[in-house]
Protein backbone atom coordinates (compact mmCIF):
# COMPACT_ATOMS: atom_id res chain seq x y z
CA UNK A 1 0.00 0.00 0.00
CA UNK A 2 2.85 2.41 0.75
CA UNK A 3 4.14 2.48 -2.81
CA UNK A 4 0.64 3.36 -4.03
CA UNK A 5 0.47 6.31 -1.63
CA UNK A 6 3.57 7.89 -3.17
CA UNK A 7 1.43 8.93 -6.15
CA UNK A 8 -0.99 10.77 -3.83
CA UNK A 9 1.56 13.04 -2.08
CA UNK A 10 0.53 16.70 -2.46
CA UNK A 11 -2.85 15.56 -3.85
CA UNK A 12 -6.27 15.87 -2.20
CA UNK A 13 -7.31 12.54 -0.69
CA UNK A 14 -10.19 11.07 1.26
CA UNK A 15 -9.34 8.82 4.20
CA UNK A 16 -11.96 6.55 5.73
CA UNK A 17 -10.98 5.19 9.12
CA UNK A 18 -11.94 1.89 10.68
CA UNK A 19 -14.37 3.69 13.00
CA UNK A 20 -16.25 5.14 9.98
CA UNK A 21 -14.92 8.71 9.95
CA UNK A 22 -14.17 10.49 6.64
CA UNK A 23 -11.25 12.95 6.44
CA UNK A 24 -10.42 15.09 3.39
CA UNK A 25 -7.09 16.88 2.98
CA UNK A 26 -3.81 17.23 1.15
CA UNK A 27 -1.56 14.22 1.74
CA UNK A 28 1.77 15.61 2.90
CA UNK A 29 3.50 12.42 3.94
CA UNK A 30 3.34 8.89 5.31
CA UNK A 31 5.64 6.30 6.82
CA UNK A 32 6.16 2.54 6.61
CA UNK A 33 3.22 1.83 8.93
CA UNK A 34 0.92 4.08 6.84
CA UNK A 35 0.64 6.81 9.48
CA UNK A 36 -0.35 9.74 7.30
CA UNK A 37 -0.18 13.52 7.54
CA UNK A 38 -3.01 15.59 6.03
CA UNK A 39 -2.73 19.34 5.61
CA UNK A 40 -5.67 21.74 5.17
CA UNK A 41 -7.92 18.91 6.29
CA UNK A 42 -11.50 18.64 7.40
CA UNK A 43 -13.81 15.86 8.54
CA UNK A 44 -17.08 15.28 6.74
CA UNK A 45 -19.80 14.29 9.18
CA UNK A 46 -22.77 12.68 7.46
CA UNK A 47 -26.35 12.95 8.72
CA UNK A 48 -29.64 11.61 7.43
CA UNK A 49 -31.46 14.77 8.51
CA UNK A 50 -29.18 17.82 8.20
CA UNK A 51 -26.80 17.09 5.34
CA UNK A 52 -23.02 16.88 5.49
CA UNK A 53 -21.21 19.05 8.04
CA UNK A 54 -17.54 19.87 7.59
CA UNK A 55 -15.33 20.23 10.67
CA UNK A 56 -12.10 22.11 9.90
CA UNK A 57 -9.03 20.39 11.37
CA UNK A 58 -6.01 21.95 9.63
CA UNK A 59 -2.89 19.77 9.97
CA UNK A 60 -4.00 16.29 11.01
CA UNK A 61 -2.18 13.00 11.63
CA UNK A 62 -4.00 9.67 11.30
CA UNK A 63 -2.49 6.45 12.66
CA UNK A 64 -1.99 3.77 10.07
CA UNK A 65 -3.68 1.05 12.12
CA UNK A 66 -6.89 3.10 12.03
CA UNK A 67 -6.98 3.60 8.23
CA UNK A 68 -9.39 1.51 6.15
CA UNK A 69 -9.32 3.28 2.74
CA UNK A 70 -7.32 6.08 1.09
CA UNK A 71 -8.46 7.46 -2.25
CA UNK A 72 -7.71 10.47 -4.41
CA UNK A 73 -10.41 13.16 -4.71
CA UNK A 74 -11.29 14.65 -8.09
CA UNK A 75 -11.34 18.29 -7.00
CA UNK A 76 -13.39 19.49 -9.98
CA UNK A 77 -16.22 17.10 -9.12
CA UNK A 78 -15.87 17.60 -5.35
CA UNK A 79 -16.16 21.39 -5.65
CA UNK A 80 -19.52 21.05 -7.42
CA UNK A 81 -21.10 18.96 -4.64
CA UNK A 82 -23.80 20.66 -2.59
CA UNK A 83 -22.91 19.03 0.72
CA UNK A 84 -25.77 20.73 2.56
CA UNK A 85 -28.29 18.79 0.47
CA UNK A 86 -26.54 15.39 0.64
CA UNK A 87 -28.16 13.30 3.33
CA UNK A 88 -26.77 9.90 4.31
CA UNK A 89 -26.44 7.68 7.32
CA UNK A 90 -23.01 7.92 8.97
CA UNK A 91 -20.68 5.02 8.23
CA UNK A 92 -20.44 2.44 10.94
CA UNK A 93 -17.21 0.93 12.25
CA UNK A 94 -15.54 -1.88 10.35
CA UNK A 95 -16.41 -5.22 11.90
CA UNK A 96 -13.76 -7.93 11.68
N, C-alpha and C positions, 0 to 999 in steps of 0.2 A: 504494500500500500504506500510506503514512503516514496518510492520512485515515482508513483503516479501523482503524488502531491507536489512534486517539484514543478510540474507544469502549471500549478495553480498559484504559485507565489506571486504576490502583487496583483492578484485577480480577486474579484468579489466572489465569495463562496457562501454556501449555506451549510451549516453544520447541525445535524440532528443528533441529540445525545440519547443515551440509553434510557433516560428518564422522560423522554418525549419533548424536550425543549428544542426550539429552533432559533439558532443564532445566525445572523447575516453580518458579514464584514470582509475586510480586505485581509487575505492571508499574508502575514508578514514572515512567518517562519514556523518550523516544526523540528522535532528531534526524532531519534530512533524509536522512541516509544509512542510516537504520534501525538505527543503534547503539542498543541498548536497555539499560535499567537494571532489574534484577530485585531486589526486596528479599525477605527471608525465603525465600531460594531453596534448592533442593536439586537434585542430579542423580540421576536414576533410571538405575541401571545394570542392564540386563537380562542374565539368564543362563538357559541351558537346563537347568541342573542345580540351582541354589541359589535360584531366585526372584529377585525384584527387590530390589536393595540401594539405599538412599537415602544419598547423601553430602551432608551439610549444608554449604552454601556461604555463607549469609548474603547480604550485598549483593554482587551479581555484575553485571558489564558484559559484554555479548556484542556483538562487532563485527558490523555490518550485513552485510558481505560474506560472513560465515560462517553467516547465518541462511537456512534453507530454508523453514520453516513456523512460523507463530505462530497459536495457537488458544486460545480461552477454555476454561477447565476448569469443569465443573459440580461445584462443591465438595460438594454433597450426594451425588452418585454417587461421586466420587473418595474421599470419606471412608469409604465402605462397602467399598472394594476391599481384599482380603487380599493385599497385595503379596508376602508371603512364599510364597504358593502359586501365584503367576503365574510361569510359566516360559516364556521366549521367547528366541530367538536375538537377540543384539544387532543393531541396525541397522548396515548397512554404509555407507560413504561414498557420496555422490551422484556418479555417473559422468556426465560431460558428453560 
